[in-house]
Amino acid sequence: MNLYNLFVKPYETYTNLQIFLEAFATVFGILSVYFSIKKNIWVYPTGIISTLIYVYILFNFGLLGDCMINVYYTVMSIYGWVLWAKNSDDHVHVEVSWATKKEWLYGILLFALSLILVTVVYYYKPYIDNSFSMENISLGLYHLDWGNWLDVITTSVFLVGMWFMAKRRIENWVFWIIGDFICIPMMIYKGLGITSVQYLVFTIMAIQGYITWKKSLRKS
C-alpha cells in the first residue's frame, strides 16, 4: 500500500470541517507536548483544546477507548493545571521527580481498572451504535478488530501516563512513548493519517521529554 492510500485517500470522503478539526487538534496537541517538555503550565490549556476536539473526532470514528481517554485527559488537565499552579514559584514552570513505590502501585491499579472499564464499554458498543437500543443486536466482543484491542491497551497506558504527568513524575514519558508508538499504525488503519503523523511526532518528542526531565532533576 502506497503513501497516497495511507495518508490521502481516506480524506477524500471527509468534509472540510473534519479535516480542519483534525489538523487543528493535531497542532494544539503538539504544542501541548512541547510545553510539557519545557515543564511549562501552558501544557494544559493547549492540551484541553486538542483533547476536546478529539473527543468529537474519535467518537465519530468508533474509537471509544481513545474517545474516553480524551475525556479523561480533559478532566486530568484541569486537575494537573491546578496542581502545577500550586507547585510553581513563577506560576509557569514546575520541578519534577521520580515516582514513589506507592505511586507506582496506584499506577498499576489505574491500568488494570482502565483495561476492565474500556473492555466493558466495547462489550456494549453494539448497543451504543444502535442508538442505545437492544433491538436486533447482541452484546459481546465479537465485533472488535485488532485496532480496537490496541485502543483498549493504549487507553490504559495513556491514563497512567496522564496521572504521572499531573503528579510531575518523570515516568510519565515512558508511558507516552509506549502508547504513542502503538498509536501510529492504529490511526493509519482507522484512516486518520494526520493523527498518525502526530503520534510519530509525539513519540520523538516524548523521548526528548524524558531526557530533558531527567537532566533537569540532576541539575536541581
C-alpha positions in Angstrom: 0.0 0.0 0.0 1.5 3.4 -1.0 1.6 6.6 0.9 -1.3 8.1 -1.1 -3.6 5.3 0.0 -2.4 5.6 3.6 -2.5 9.3 4.1 -4.5 11.0 1.4 -7.2 8.6 0.0 -9.1 8.3 3.3 -9.7 12.1 3.4 -11.5 12.0 0.0 -14.7 11.1 1.9 -14.1 13.6 4.7 -15.7 17.1 4.9 -13.5 20.2 5.0 -14.6 20.7 8.6 -13.5 17.2 9.6 -10.1 17.7 8.0 -9.7 21.1 9.6 -10.7 19.9 13.1 -8.2 17.0 12.9 -5.4 19.3 11.8 -6.3 22.0 14.4 -6.3 19.4 17.2 -3.0 18.0 16.0 -1.3 21.4 16.1 -2.5 22.1 19.6 -1.6 18.5 20.7 2.0 19.1 19.5 2.1 22.5 21.3 0.9 20.8 24.5 3.7 18.2 24.4 6.2 21.0 23.6 5.1 22.9 26.7 5.2 19.7 28.8 8.9 19.1 27.8 9.6 22.7 29.0 7.7 22.0 32.2 5.5 24.9 31.3 2.0 25.1 32.7 0.7 26.1 29.2 0.8 22.3 28.5 -2.8 22.2 30.0 -4.8 24.9 28.2 -3.3 23.9 24.8 -3.9 20.2 25.7 -7.5 20.9 26.6 -8.3 22.4 23.3 -6.8 19.4 21.5 -8.5 16.7 23.6 -12.0 18.3 23.4 -11.8 18.2 19.6 -10.5 14.6 19.6 -13.4 13.6 21.8 -15.7 14.5 18.9 -13.4 13.0 16.2 -12.7 9.7 17.9 -16.3 9.1 18.9 -17.4 9.5 15.3 -14.7 7.0 14.2 -15.8 4.4 16.7 -12.6 4.5 18.8 -14.4 4.5 22.1 -11.4 3.8 24.2 -9.4 6.8 22.8 -12.5 8.9 23.0 -12.9 8.1 26.7 -9.2 8.8 27.3 -9.6 12.2 25.8 -12.5 12.9 28.1 -10.2 11.8 30.9 -7.4 13.9 29.5 -9.6 17.0 29.7 -10.6 16.3 33.4 -7.0 15.4 34.3 -5.7 18.6 32.5 -7.9 20.7 34.8 -6.6 18.7 37.8 -3.0 18.9 36.6 -3.4 22.6 35.9 -4.4 23.3 39.5 -1.6 21.1 40.9 1.1 22.7 38.7 -0.1 26.2 39.6 0.1 25.4 43.3 3.6 23.9 43.0 5.1 26.6 40.7 7.1 29.5 42.1 6.6 31.6 39.0 3.2 30.2 38.1 4.6 28.9 34.8 7.3 26.2 35.5 7.5 23.3 37.9 10.0 20.9 39.4 9.9 17.2 38.7 10.9 14.0 40.4 10.7 10.2 40.2 7.6 8.3 41.3 7.4 6.6 44.7 6.6 2.9 45.1 3.1 3.9 46.4 2.5 5.9 43.3 3.6 3.0 41.1 1.1 0.8 42.9 -1.6 3.4 42.2 -0.5 3.5 38.5 -0.8 -0.3 38.2 -4.2 -0.2 39.7 -5.3 2.5 37.3 -4.0 0.5 34.4 -6.0 -2.6 35.5 -9.2 -0.7 36.1 -8.9 1.0 32.8 -8.5 -2.3 30.9 -11.7 -3.6 32.6 -13.6 -0.4 32.0 -12.8 0.1 28.3 -13.4 -3.6 27.6 -16.9 -3.3 29.2 -17.6 -0.2 27.1 -16.6 -2.2 23.9 -18.8 -5.0 25.1 -21.8 -2.6 25.0 -20.6 -0.9 21.7 -23.4 -2.6 19.6 -25.9 -1.2 22.0 -24.3 2.3 21.8 -24.0 2.2 18.0 -27.7 1.2 17.8 -28.8 4.5 19.4 -28.9 2.8 22.8 -31.4 0.3 21.7 -31.3 -3.5 22.2 -33.4 -4.2 19.2 -31.9 -6.7 16.7 -28.4 -6.7 18.4 -26.3 -8.9 20.6 -23.8 -7.8 23.1 -20.2 -9.1 23.1 -16.7 -8.5 21.9 -17.1 -10.3 18.6 -17.0 -7.0 16.7 -13.6 -5.9 17.9 -10.7 -5.9 15.4 -7.0 -5.5 16.2 -7.3 -1.7 16.1 -10.0 -1.8 18.8 -7.9 -4.1 21.0 -4.9 -1.8 20.6 -7.3 1.1 21.6 -8.1 -0.7 24.8 -4.4 -1.1 25.6 -3.3 2.4 24.7 -6.2 3.9 26.6 -4.9 2.3 29.8 -1.3 3.2 29.0 -2.2 6.9 28.4 -4.4 7.0 31.5 -1.4 6.1 33.7 0.9 8.5 31.8 -1.5 11.4 32.3 -1.8 10.7 36.0 2.0 10.6 36.4 2.3 13.9 34.4 -0.2 15.6 36.7 2.0 14.5 39.6 5.1 15.8 37.8 6.8 12.4 37.7 9.4 11.6 35.1 8.0 8.1 34.5 5.0 9.7 32.6 7.2 9.9 29.5 7.8 6.2 29.4 4.0 5.6 29.1 3.7 8.3 26.5 6.5 6.7 24.4 4.9 3.3 24.5 1.4 4.5 23.8 2.3 7.0 21.1 4.3 4.3 19.2 1.4 1.8 19.3 -1.0 4.5 18.1 0.9 5.2 14.8 -0.3 2.0 13.0 -3.7 2.1 14.7 -4.5 5.6 13.4 -3.3 4.7 9.9 -5.6 1.6 10.0 -8.5 3.8 11.1 -7.9 6.3 8.3 -6.6 9.1 10.5 -3.4 9.8 8.6 -2.8 13.3 10.1 -3.3 11.9 13.6 -0.8 9.0 12.9 1.8 11.6 11.9 1.0 13.5 15.1 1.7 10.3 17.1 5.0 9.8 15.3 6.0 13.4 16.3 4.7 12.7 19.8 6.9 9.6 20.1 10.0 11.6 19.2 9.0 14.5 21.5 8.3 12.1 24.4 11.8 10.6 24.1 13.2 14.2 24.2 10.9 15.0 27.1 12.2 12.0 29.1 15.8 13.0 28.6 15.1 16.7 29.4 13.2 16.0 32.6 16.0 13.6 33.8 18.6 16.2 33.1 16.5 18.8 34.9 16.3 16.7 38.0 20.0 16.1 38.1 20.7 19.8 37.9 18.3 20.5 40.7 
